[in-house]
Amino acid sequence: MAKDTETDRPRKKMKPGNLVVWVILVLVMIGLGGFGVTNFGGGITTIGRVGDRDIETTDYARALQQEMDALSAQFGQPITFSQAQAFGIDQQVLRNVITRTALDNEADRIGISVGDATVAAEITAMRAFQGTAGLFDRETYRFTLERNNLTEAQFEAGIRSDVARSILQGAIVGGFTAPPVVVDRLAAWAGERRGFSLLTLTEADLPAPVAAPTDADLQTFYDANIDRFTRAEAKRITYVALLPETLAPTMEVDEQALRDLYDQRIDEFMIPEKRLVERLVYPTEDEAQAAKARLDAGEVTFDQLVAERGLTLDDIDLGDVSRTDLGAAADAVFALTEPGVAGPAQSDLGPALFRMNAILAAQETSFEDAQETLGAELRTDAARRAIGARIDEIDDLLASGADLEEVAQDTGMELATLDYIPSDAPEGIAAYPAFREAADALAEGDFPEVIQLDDGGIVALRLDEIVPPTPIPLAEVRDDVAAGWQAEALAKALATRAEAIRAEVEGGASLGAYGIVSVTRAITRDGFVEDAPETLLPTVFAMDEGAVQVIAGDGFTGLVRLDGILPAETEGQDATDLRDTIELRARQALAQDAFSLFTNALSNEAGIKIDQTAINAVHAQMN
């Protein structure tokens, strides 16, 4: 345990004075309200000890909860403690708290401490403790600590230890430099470029096309790849549903209600003629007139006038406008029968030239034409209200013990069964997010209950059985099997052809004699080659100059020849930036390694004692 106090993940280097201060702040603020971290197994207050320093139970619990919250945020859903354990979160957190405690123990031993003024400065600077005026608020401070089961003495002692620990850590990781020879070698490796020629092979490059598969071929391929043609484990779910789209056709709609709705939304059905217009405003009428005269004389274009004003076309674009939108300029603009420039005319910003680019004809939809659409909307809305009014009735039936078949018979709800597989593309009733969420959570023995869908419908579910993974009959997936066989057969044929071409090229033949060759003059290791597999560049950078290799990937077969090896650039901004980046990363790696070695040594020297019973008590609270 003592030799494994840090994870292998690279961490950003923080300023020593801020490193764990913010960690403590985050831990305090993550909202542990309601989470029982104050009483584990009665009087368990520590989970172990490093040297003379106890590892507080609450510190371990808070750190564990913080990591679980972070993992939940990453996955977009709550993560259980069992799932967190599967990711090794508990062991990671334990290693981290051991490391922190070892640093605290060493800081105590060598006498690193900070005064009250430093602690006060850290606390008053924390935004979580500031009031509405942006200043430290004593009452906010007290309330926040109380809400998180912390006393002021506990919190301030934590801040004191935190700052002392960060001072010690800063002394450990500071001052490292990367050896120049290491930076040089890494820069030469990372900046090396290679030029290559690539020949991509297709079925057209084969001496003969791949033959069609026989029934025996398909059966053999199906049997060999049965996992590809097996339905995943499914939940067989029976459900009853009442959806607005099902009920809507039975709803009656009053014609007067239709006319009222039409009148309310008349702007949607009576759209006046509009114009696509740009407006170029001038400070004075004289300037606008002078600009129009130059335009009419052909001395300038409208776009040039826009540029003279220091504007872009986006700046002057009004979009599609009606007469009422243009105000005093409406007559001039709407007098144009084809694209052109009108004005000068007054606008709300002053005299302006208006360029009309297109005429959008008026659109008028009569009540008779809109009646069907409006009727569908009103019937659907009425269906939603009718469904909402029946929720209590259906809830009561389910609560009284009626099964879904009886509910369907008594209420007219649709009764159906499906095999639900979460990974399948959602369709039908499973396209509703609320249905999928309920189906995911559905377990054996759960009683059906009404679930409201986002369109106003309702559904209730029952788990009938878990259907194990089941092979799909060959007859049902014959086309997919044939496509898979064809792809595999083609890949094998192309690989054989590629090896034959490789032998001929190595014997002196030209690579270009076998098809169109794409040439890349120089590319680095982190470059990108469109439509090529990811293995291409690693292969290229492992080849000797002049060598030829077959490259194969998903749906890709080709040959690559290494044409040249170019050393890394040593001059210019790109070369400087590369060296700076490598030097920084090397320095950080050295500092991290030193920190890890130091904390391991501290833990070994001080000695670690872990109370697994106390840890288990914390874990029990997490479940």
MOCORMO-V777102 format. One record per residue. N is the residue number from 1. NEAR is the number of other C-alpha atoms within 12 Angstrom. Layout:
n-><N:N>
near-><NEAR:NEAR>
This chain:
n-><1:2:3:4:5:6:7:8:9:10:11:12:13:14:15:16:17:18:19:20:21:22:23:24:25:26:27:28:29:30:31:32:33:34:35:36:37:38:39:40:41:42:43:44:45:46:47:48:49:50:51:52:53:54:55:56:57:58:59:60:61:62:63:64:65:66:67:68:69:70:71:72:73:74:75:76:77:78:79:80:81:82:83:84:85:86:87:88:89:90:91:92:93:94:95:96:97:98:99:100:101:102:103:104:105:106:107:108:109:110:111:112:113:114:115:116:117:118:119:120:121:122:123:124:125:126:127:128:129:130:131:132:133:134:135:136:137:138:139:140:141:142:143:144:145:146:147:148:149:150:151:152:153:154:155:156:157:158:159:160:161:162:163:164:165:166:167:168:169:170:171:172:173:174:175:176:177:178:179:180:181:182:183:184:185:186:187:188:189:190:191:192:193:194:195:196:197:198:199:200:201:202:203:204:205:206:207:208:209:210:211:212:213:214:215:216:217:218:219:220:221:222:223:224:225:226:227:228:229:230:231:232:233:234:235:236:237:238:239:240:241:242:243:244:245:246:247:248:249:250:251:252:253:254:255:256:257:258:259:260:261:262:263:264:265:266:267:268:269:270:271:272:273:274:275:276:277:278:279:280:281:282:283:284:285:286:287:288:289:290:291:292:293:294:295:296:297:298:299:300:301:302:303:304:305:306:307:308:309:310:311:312:313:314:315:316:317:318:319:320:321:322:323:324:325:326:327:328:329:330:331:332:333:334:335:336:337:338:339:340:341:342:343:344:345:346:347:348:349:350:351:352:353:354:355:356:357:358:359:360:361:362:363:364:365:366:367:368:369:370:371:372:373:374:375:376:377:378:379:380:381:382:383:384:385:386:387:388:389:390:391:392:393:394:395:396:397:398:399:400:401:402:403:404:405:406:407:408:409:410:411:412:413:414:415:416:417:418:419:420:421:422:423:424:425:426:427:428:429:430:431:432:433:434:435:436:437:438:439:440:441:442:443:444:445:446:447:448:449:450:451:452:453:454:455:456:457:458:459:460:461:462:463:464:465:466:467:468:469:470:471:472:473:474:475:476:477:478:479:480:481:482:483:484:485:486:487:488:489:490:491:492:493:494:495:496:497:498:499:500:501:502:503:504:505:506:507:508:509:510:511:512:513:514:515:516:517:518:519:520:521:522:523:524:525:526:527:528:529:530:531:532:533:534:535:536:537:538:539:540:541:542:543:544:545:546:547:548:549:550:551:552:553:554:555:556:557:558:559:560:561:562:563:564:565:566:567:568:569:570:571:572:573:574:575:576:577:578:579:580:581:582:583:584:585:586:587:588:589:590:591:592:593:594:595:596:597:598:599:600:601:602:603:604:605:606:607:608:609:610:611:612:613:614:615:616:617:618:619:620:621:622:623>
near-><22:31:21:26:33:31:23:14:11:16:17:14:24:20:20:23:28:25:27:33:34:27:26:33:32:24:31:35:28:26:21:28:20:13:24:25:34:27:21:27:21:13:13:24:26:34:34:30:31:38:28:22:29:29:36:33:37:36:36:41:40:39:37:38:38:32:34:35:27:21:24:18:13:12:14:11:14:18:25:24:27:17:20:28:22:15:17:19:30:30:25:27:30:40:33:32:43:43:42:44:42:43:45:41:34:33:30:23:19:13:16:23:27:27:17:17:14:21:27:23:19:30:36:23:22:28:22:29:27:21:19:12:9:14:18:22:21:18:17:22:31:23:19:29:29:20:20:29:27:28:18:23:16:20:29:30:24:33:38:33:37:38:39:37:38:34:30:35:36:26:22:24:28:23:14:22:21:24:16:17:15:20:26:26:20:23:31:24:25:28:33:28:28:37:31:36:36:37:36:37:37:29:27:16:26:24:17:13:15:21:17:16:23:15:17:15:22:28:23:18:29:30:20:15:20:24:16:21:26:21:24:22:19:25:32:26:35:28:39:36:41:37:35:33:25:25:27:26:20:17:23:20:25:16:18:15:19:27:23:18:24:28:20:15:17:21:16:19:23:20:20:23:22:28:35:31:38:34:42:43:35:32:20:19:21:17:22:28:23:23:36:32:22:17:25:17:12:13:15:18:20:33:25:19:33:28:17:17:21:16:20:18:22:16:18:28:22:22:24:25:31:26:23:17:23:30:18:22:33:27:21:27:41:36:19:24:18:17:20:27:35:36:38:34:32:29:26:16:20:22:28:39:40:44:40:37:27:23:25:22:18:18:15:17:22:20:25:16:15:23:26:20:19:32:30:24:25:31:29:28:26:29:30:29:23:26:35:26:16:23:27:17:20:36:27:18:26:29:18:16:16:22:26:37:26:20:32:24:16:18:24:20:28:28:27:23:24:25:30:39:24:25:16:16:13:18:16:17:37:29:19:25:20:25:35:29:21:31:35:23:18:29:19:18:12:17:24:36:32:33:32:29:27:17:26:30:37:40:43:45:45:38:29:26:20:21:19:16:18:17:21:21:19:24:16:15:22:22:18:22:34:28:19:27:30:26:26:25:24:33:27:24:27:36:30:25:29:37:24:25:33:30:20:19:25:19:13:15:15:20:36:23:15:26:21:18:20:24:23:26:18:28:30:28:28:20:22:17:23:14:18:27:25:20:25:37:32:22:25:40:33:20:23:19:20:21:28:35:37:35:34:32:23:17:24:30:36:42:46:46:41:34:27:24:29:24:21:27:23:19:13:11:11:16:22:19:17:26:31:21:21:29:26:23:25:27:25:26:25:25:28:29:24:23:31:33:22:28:39:31:24:30:36:22:19:26:27:33:24:25:22:17:18:29:31:22:28:37:32:20:25:29:18>
